[in-house]
Amino acid sequence: MNKNEMFTRLYELRHQILDQLVDYWKRFSSFDAWQFWVAVSMLVVPLIVLYFLIDRSQVFKIGFLGLCVHVVTTYADLAGWRLGYWDYPYFAIPLFPVALGLDSSLIPVVFMLLYQWAMEKQKNYYLYGLILAAIFAFVLKPLMNTLDLFRLHKGFSFLELFLYVYVPIVFLSKWLFNTFVFLESRKK
């Protein structure tokens, strides 16, 4: 099989998988499944909470940190999903068979509110970020696992999830954020 034939085959397989995901979603993960509503709630509720709690005088700074958390979280989640370390049996939108609500809303919003609190109280963001990471890895994900909203595979553990996913989210997103804050301060 040459390069073009292989690429065409991969393209076809990708569309077959998408068709299967949409079929699975319609049969098991759509509007009549309570799990669908949990997935939608993880997407919508944090954004509503954020609307009422965000410090509007720091909205762009806090929002940019949230964007950094979202990007790092999404890439980490996609990598783990694609490598087969975990998956999500239920999802809000079939085009995104990962935890859209977690990656795009719940995790970024919680870290945004943590950052806002740490700035106001002059607390160490990294220390409290690690505590929050532990809560996600050792409380939220096991709860999601118990409710069959999240599954680990290939012997991947919650400790590895903490060490290889959530700890890097805390540090990489904040370092990315700090880089842009530094660059912005250099213009003055």
N, C-alpha and C positions, 0 to 999 in steps of 0.2 A: 504494500500500500504506500503510495507516494504522499507527499506533504498535502497536496490539495485534496486528495481522496480522504485522508485521515481528518483534515479540518472539516470537510463536508460531513463526514460521519459524526464527528463530535457535535457539529451544529444540529444535525438531525436528532441525535440522542438528547441534547439539551432541550429541544422542543418536545420530544416524547416525555421527558421527565416533567416539564412544565405542564403538559396535558394531564399527566398522572397526578401531579400536585393539585391542580384545579379540581380534578375529579375527587380526590381524597378530601379536599376542603369542602366541597359541596356535600359529600356523604357524611363526613364525620366532624367537621370543624367550622361549620357556618352558623347561621343565625339561630338554629334550634339547639345548639350545644351550649351548655353553661360555660364551658371552657372558652368558647369564642368571646363571650361577654367579659370574662376575666381578662383575656388578651386585649380587648377594646378598652376596658377600664384602665389597664396599665398604661395605655396610650393617652387617654383623655383626662383622667382624674388628676395626674400630676401637673398637667398643663393648667388646669383650672386652679389648683392650689398655688402654683407658681404665679399666676396672674394676680392673686390677692396678696402674696407674701413678698414678692420681689421688691428690693429697694430700687425705686425708680431713678434715684440719683446716681446709681451705679449700674443701670440696666444693661448698657453695652458691654461693660467689663464682665459682669456676671454672666450675661448671655454668651459672650465669647468663650468663657471658661466652659459653659455648658456645651457649646459647639465642639470644643476640643475633646471633652469627655465623650460626647456622642460619636465623634470620628474614631477615637481609639477603641471605644467599646464595640462599635459596629465592625471594625476590622478584626478585632479579637474574636468576636462572636462568629463572624463569617469564616475565619480561619479554623476555629475549633469545629464548626459545623461541617465545613468542607473536608477536613481531615478525619471526620467521623468520630470525634471525641464526645460529641453530644448532639442532641437534636431536640426539637420542640414538636410534639405530636399535634398541637393545636396552634393556630395562628390567625391573626385578624385579617390578613390580606394574603391570598394565595401566591401572589408574585414575590412575597418576602417570607420564605419558610423559615425564618429565624424570629427571634423575639423582638419584633418591631417596637412594641410598647416598652420593653425593657431598655433597648438600645437607644431609642429615639426620645424617650420621655422619662420613664421612671428613674433610671440611673443618672442621666444628665441633670434632671431637676433636683434630685436629692443632693448630688454633688454641688450644684449651684447654690442651694440653700445652705449647705455646709460651708461653702466658701464665703457666702454673705455673713453667716454667723461668725466664722473665724475672723473675718475682717473687723466686724463690729466689736467683738470681745477680745481681739488681739490674741487669738489662740493659734496654735501650730496646726496649719491645714494638713500637713502630711501625717501627723500623729492621728488626728481625728479621721482623716481619709482612710488610714489603715484600719481603724476601728470600724468604719463604715464598710470597707471592703470585706472585713471578716463577717459582718452581719449579712452582706449579700451572699458570700460564699458558704457560710455555715448555718445560716438561718433561712434566708429567702430561697436559695436554690434547693436545699433539702426539702423545704415545704413544697416548692413547685414539683419536686421529684415525687413526693408522697401523693400529690394530687394529679400525677401523670401529666403535668404541664411541661416537664423537662426530664430528659433522660441522659444519663452518662453512659458511655460505651468504651470499649477497649481498655477497661480497667482504670480509666481516668477517675480520679478521686476529687472530693470537695477540697481537700488540702491542695492538690495540684491546681484546681480551679482558682483558689485563693492566690497561690504563689505565681502562677503563670498567666493569669488573666486579670484578677482584680488588683493585685499589687502594681503591675505595670499600668493599669488604667489610672491609678492614683498618681503615679509619678510621671508617666509619659504625657498625659493630658496637661498636667500642671507645668511641666517643663516646656511644652509647646506654647502654652498660654504665656508663661514667663518670657519666652523668646520674643513674642510679639509685643509684650508690654515693654521689654527692654528696647526693642527697635523703635517703638513709638516715643520712648523717653529720650532717645538719641537725637531726635529731630529738633528738640528744644534747645 
